[in-house]
Amino acid sequence: MEDRDFKTRLKIAKKDLQKTSLDENNKRGLFMGSAFRLGTELVAAVVVGTIIGFILDNWFDTKPWFIITFFFLGVIAGILNVIRVAKNMQKKD
């Protein structure tokens, strides 16, 4: 009788452990996705700003002034995007 109770409790404990493990894996995946999104937001803004500066420099023949200016504008825009996205992620949680 005790042996059967022990086996039943063991099965229940294993199920709980598996459920906890799956929840942790899902959370880890969500965190990785969030980190990847934040990194992409920052890099994309810097790249777009630099490309715009490069195009304007070629158009107006003012190298490297527009590249430098739009690089820093891209960095600022990227940081602001990351802050905005991070705030929205916190509101959801």
C-alpha positions in Angstrom: 0.0 0.0 0.0 2.8 2.4 0.9 4.7 1.4 -2.2 1.7 2.4 -4.4 1.3 5.8 -2.6 5.0 6.4 -3.0 4.8 5.7 -6.8 1.8 7.9 -7.2 3.5 10.8 -5.4 6.7 10.2 -7.5 4.7 10.4 -10.7 3.0 13.6 -9.6 6.4 15.1 -8.6 7.9 14.1 -12.0 5.0 15.8 -13.9 5.4 19.0 -11.8 9.1 19.0 -12.5 8.6 18.5 -16.2 6.1 21.4 -16.3 8.5 23.7 -14.4 11.3 22.7 -16.8 9.1 23.6 -19.8 8.1 26.9 -18.3 11.7 27.8 -17.7 12.7 27.0 -21.3 9.8 29.1 -22.6 10.9 32.0 -20.4 14.5 31.6 -21.6 13.3 31.7 -25.2 11.3 34.8 -24.6 14.3 36.6 -23.0 16.6 35.6 -25.9 14.0 36.9 -28.3 13.7 40.2 -26.4 17.4 40.7 -26.3 17.7 39.9 -30.0 15.0 42.5 -30.8 16.6 45.2 -28.7 20.0 44.6 -30.3 18.4 44.7 -33.8 16.6 47.9 -33.0 19.9 49.6 -32.1 22.0 48.3 -34.9 19.3 49.0 -37.5 19.0 52.6 -36.5 22.7 53.1 -36.7 23.0 51.4 -40.1 20.1 53.4 -41.6 21.5 56.7 -40.2 25.0 55.9 -41.6 23.6 55.0 -45.0 21.6 58.2 -45.2 24.7 60.2 -44.3 26.7 58.4 -46.9 24.1 59.1 -49.6 23.9 62.7 -48.6 27.7 63.1 -48.6 27.9 61.6 -52.1 25.1 63.9 -53.3 26.5 67.1 -51.8 30.2 66.1 -52.0 30.8 66.9 -48.3 32.5 63.8 -47.1 32.6 62.9 -44.1 30.3 65.4 -42.4 26.9 63.9 -43.2 28.1 60.4 -42.4 29.4 61.5 -39.0 26.3 63.5 -38.2 23.8 60.8 -39.3 25.8 58.1 -37.5 25.3 59.9 -34.2 21.7 60.7 -35.0 21.3 56.9 -35.7 22.9 56.1 -32.4 20.5 58.5 -30.6 17.5 57.1 -32.5 18.6 53.5 -31.7 18.9 54.2 -28.0 15.5 55.9 -27.9 14.0 53.0 -29.7 15.5 50.5 -27.3 14.2 52.5 -24.3 10.7 52.7 -25.9 10.6 49.0 -26.6 11.9 48.1 -23.2 9.3 50.2 -21.5 6.6 48.5 -23.6 8.0 45.1 -22.6 7.8 46.0 -19.0 4.2 47.1 -19.3 3.3 43.8 -20.7 4.8 41.9 -17.8 
